[in-house]
Amino acid sequence: MNPLPLSSQLKQLLPRGRILDSPAQLAGYAADALGYKSYLPDAVVIPADADELVGFMKGARQLGVPVILRGAGTSLSGGPVAAQGGVVVHTSGLKRIREINVEGFWCEVECGVALNDLDAALKPHGVFYPPDPSSGPVCTLGGNVASNAGGAHCFRYGVTSNYVLGVEVVLLDGSVQRFGGPAGGRGPWREDWKRFMIGSEGTLGAFTRFWLRLLPLPEKVWTLRATYPDLRSIEAAIHALVAHSSYPAAIEMLDPRGVAMVETSQMAVGLPKGSFMLLLEIDGPPALVDARVGPVADLLRHAGSNDVVLSDQDAMRQKLWKARKAAGGLLGQLSPDYVVQDAVIPKSALADVLQLVYDEADAAGIRAVNVFHAGDGNLHPNFLFDSRVPGELEKVELISERLMRRVIEVGGTLSGEHGIGNDKSAYMPLVFGPDSMRLQWAVPAAFNPTHQLNPLKVFQNRRFAT
Ligand SMILES: Cc1cc2nc3c(=O)[nH]c(=O)nc-3n(C[C@H](O)[C@H](O)[C@H](O)COP(=O)(O)OP(=O)(O)OC[C@H]3O[C@@H](n4cnc5c(N)ncnc54)[C@H](O)[C@@H]3O)c2cc1C
């Protein structure tokens, strides 16, 4: 172990300007988007490029403290926080889009590129990268790959893992490994290790670069919004849509509490009080989607909506999306704190699980709002509370645990897209037995035997031991 103080050791690994250690600077890195759980790191480093990141990783073992990779810090699961102290590595310097290969339908990007910056760079080439978490303006591709992010259009297009062709990663010994590449495949290794890397939540190594699969931009998009008086009818609409040959790209839902939140805000769009809102998109060749949009609108009406609005014009489509897009931001404004759960359930259990959310939240006097990816059964109950009020956090944690137990009972699982982090690590044994947990634990242990990388994440007791 190096006897020098941490700040002196860091100065040996990186230029002085790349190290932050004043309390005011560190405070900005204490939490992710779940702001109520904060952990002050001992230091933050901001490598200017991949070479500096490699230099840091080469010396990191000697530091004797945890190392936590961080993109934009928009995680909703307590992922990029220093739960056991240590050094946060902010990847904002690695933000080059290195190549857009239109003929090959792939691009090569550094981990700190913001998702929407990639979208903007791809658009003029007539191609796109489908995963679209709502945090797109700021979240980074590094964070997306590490948490296997999803988004509104994943019902048809799939999640991040469906688009990662290759990963470059720096391990704790400073070695740089590539798994896959522009052509996909396994790279020099026999096993497809890039699959282990995707969703590894910063526990295996530091990603520097990715090769990502692109698709041609859809020629035409129709957006449809419908409201329903009750859960039974919106459920019928979702089931019919899932089975319909139009195969929507997105099927999103806002419950009446979410509708009320939007309609009592400055973002009001005139949705009927007490209604459930469904938003969907179909895309593809103009002749095909123009032929399909009528039957889809009929399907929505047949399920019980007398309020179906649709458009293929960009400005109007944005208006139809407004309530759904505004909801995330409003949650943060309405309440000092909120927790969003990320359970995936079989769609047949939607009414059962939503009712549990309402019953539990109402009994505890906690406000609950549901805004979610209904097509995937990816539920996002948001619990609004004030962590300064004694007992409120405990109430929310109890509701979350009961919710997760029910989710598992109905055949669901803990996370669809946000990852486990430290927020859901306590629930892992609800899904996985001891043998499965042992095997899963063996993966970070193989890459990182002392668990120096992002300890206390994914597995509740996965501590860094010096
Ligand atoms: C308003 C809002 C809406 C959201 N909507 C969605 C949504 O629709 N779908 C969705 O999936 N998520 C959503 N999220 C959650 C979040 O934006 C995603 O999880 C996103 O992928 C995190 O990216 P980030 O750059 O902020 O990563 P961070 O939060 O900084 O980190 C996330 C995880 O990635 C690891 N990590 C980051 N960079 C690297 C790297 N270079 N190498 C190794 N590990 C790394 C971290 O250690 C951490 O475990 C939303 C969040 C907010 C606040």
The ligand as an SDF file (V2000), in Angstrom:
LIG
                    3D

 53 58  0  0  0  0  0  0  0  0999 V2000
  -35.4220   11.9500  -16.0260 C   0  0  0  0  0  0  0  0  0  0  0  0
  -34.7720   10.6060  -16.2300 C   0  0  0  0  0  0  0  0  0  0  0  0
  -35.2980    9.7380  -17.1610 C   0  0  0  0  0  0  0  0  0  0  0  0
  -34.7200    8.4710  -17.3690 C   0  0  0  0  0  0  0  0  0  0  0  0
  -35.2580    7.6470  -18.3080 N   0  0  0  0  0  0  0  0  0  0  0  0
  -34.6870    6.4360  -18.5340 C   0  0  0  0  0  0  0  0  0  0  0  0
  -35.2410    5.5600  -19.5230 C   0  0  0  0  0  0  0  0  0  0  0  0
  -36.2290    5.8600  -20.1830 O   0  0  0  0  0  0  0  0  0  0  0  0
  -34.6110    4.3720  -19.7070 N   0  0  0  0  0  0  0  0  0  0  0  0
  -33.4890    4.0010  -18.9970 C   0  0  0  0  0  0  0  0  0  0  0  0
  -32.9560    2.9250  -19.2240 O   0  0  0  0  0  0  0  0  0  0  0  0
  -32.9790    4.8200  -18.0460 N   0  0  0  0  0  0  0  0  0  0  0  0
  -33.5330    6.0090  -17.7950 C   0  0  0  0  0  0  0  0  0  0  0  0
  -33.0110    6.8350  -16.8270 N   0  0  0  0  0  0  0  0  0  0  0  0
  -31.8730    6.3490  -15.9950 C   0  0  0  0  0  0  0  0  0  0  0  0
  -30.4760    6.7690  -16.5170 C   0  0  0  0  0  0  0  0  0  0  0  0
  -30.5490    7.9400  -17.2970 O   0  0  0  0  0  0  0  0  0  0  0  0
  -29.8260    5.6440  -17.3070 C   0  0  0  0  0  0  0  0  0  0  0  0
  -29.5430    4.5510  -16.4310 O   0  0  0  0  0  0  0  0  0  0  0  0
  -28.5160    6.0230  -18.0130 C   0  0  0  0  0  0  0  0  0  0  0  0
  -28.0860    4.9060  -18.7510 O   0  0  0  0  0  0  0  0  0  0  0  0
  -27.3960    6.4560  -17.0810 C   0  0  0  0  0  0  0  0  0  0  0  0
  -26.3810    7.1010  -17.8540 O   0  0  0  0  0  0  0  0  0  0  0  0
  -25.3190    8.0750  -17.1480 P   0  0  0  0  0  0  0  0  0  0  0  0
  -24.3480    8.5400  -18.1590 O   0  0  0  0  0  0  0  0  0  0  0  0
  -26.0200    9.1460  -16.4010 O   0  0  0  0  0  0  0  0  0  0  0  0
  -24.6060    7.0510  -16.1720 O   0  0  0  0  0  0  0  0  0  0  0  0
  -24.3090    7.1970  -14.6130 P   0  0  0  0  0  0  0  0  0  0  0  0
  -25.5730    7.4760  -13.8860 O   0  0  0  0  0  0  0  0  0  0  0  0
  -23.1820    8.1220  -14.3990 O   0  0  0  0  0  0  0  0  0  0  0  0
  -23.8220    5.6970  -14.2960 O   0  0  0  0  0  0  0  0  0  0  0  0
  -24.6900    4.6090  -14.4070 C   0  0  0  0  0  0  0  0  0  0  0  0
  -23.9010    3.3070  -14.1910 C   0  0  0  0  0  0  0  0  0  0  0  0
  -22.9510    3.1660  -15.2460 O   0  0  0  0  0  0  0  0  0  0  0  0
  -21.6260    3.0180  -14.7390 C   0  0  0  0  0  0  0  0  0  0  0  0
  -20.7440    3.6690  -15.7110 N   0  0  0  0  0  0  0  0  0  0  0  0
  -20.8640    4.9240  -16.2230 C   0  0  0  0  0  0  0  0  0  0  0  0
  -19.8920    5.1480  -17.1170 N   0  0  0  0  0  0  0  0  0  0  0  0
  -19.1300    4.0260  -17.1720 C   0  0  0  0  0  0  0  0  0  0  0  0
  -17.9520    3.6460  -17.8990 C   0  0  0  0  0  0  0  0  0  0  0  0
  -17.3560    4.4750  -18.7610 N   0  0  0  0  0  0  0  0  0  0  0  0
  -17.4340    2.4020  -17.6940 N   0  0  0  0  0  0  0  0  0  0  0  0
  -18.0240    1.5370  -16.8280 C   0  0  0  0  0  0  0  0  0  0  0  0
  -19.1330    1.8520  -16.1080 N   0  0  0  0  0  0  0  0  0  0  0  0
  -19.6730    3.0800  -16.2730 C   0  0  0  0  0  0  0  0  0  0  0  0
  -21.6760    3.6640  -13.3690 C   0  0  0  0  0  0  0  0  0  0  0  0
  -20.6720    3.1510  -12.5100 O   0  0  0  0  0  0  0  0  0  0  0  0
  -23.0770    3.2990  -12.9090 C   0  0  0  0  0  0  0  0  0  0  0  0
  -23.0850    1.9830  -12.3760 O   0  0  0  0  0  0  0  0  0  0  0  0
  -33.5790    8.0860  -16.6010 C   0  0  0  0  0  0  0  0  0  0  0  0
  -33.0430    8.9800  -15.6660 C   0  0  0  0  0  0  0  0  0  0  0  0
  -33.6360   10.2190  -15.4690 C   0  0  0  0  0  0  0  0  0  0  0  0
  -33.0240   11.1330  -14.4500 C   0  0  0  0  0  0  0  0  0  0  0  0
  1  2  1  0
  2  3  1  0
  2 52  2  0
  3  4  2  0
  4  5  1  0
  4 50  1  0
  5  6  2  0
  6  7  1  0
  6 13  1  0
  7  8  2  0
  7  9  1  0
  9 10  1  0
 10 11  2  0
 10 12  1  0
 12 13  2  0
 13 14  1  0
 14 15  1  0
 14 50  1  0
 15 16  1  0
 16 17  1  0
 16 18  1  0
 18 19  1  0
 18 20  1  0
 20 21  1  0
 20 22  1  0
 22 23  1  0
 23 24  1  0
 24 25  2  0
 24 26  1  0
 24 27  1  0
 27 28  1  0
 28 29  2  0
 28 30  1  0
 28 31  1  0
 31 32  1  0
 32 33  1  0
 33 34  1  0
 33 48  1  0
 34 35  1  0
 35 36  1  0
 35 46  1  0
 36 37  1  0
 36 45  1  0
 37 38  2  0
 38 39  1  0
 39 40  1  0
 39 45  2  0
 40 41  1  0
 40 42  2  0
 42 43  1  0
 43 44  2  0
 44 45  1  0
 46 47  1  0
 46 48  1  0
 48 49  1  0
 50 51  2  0
 51 52  1  0
 52 53  1  0
M  END
$$$$
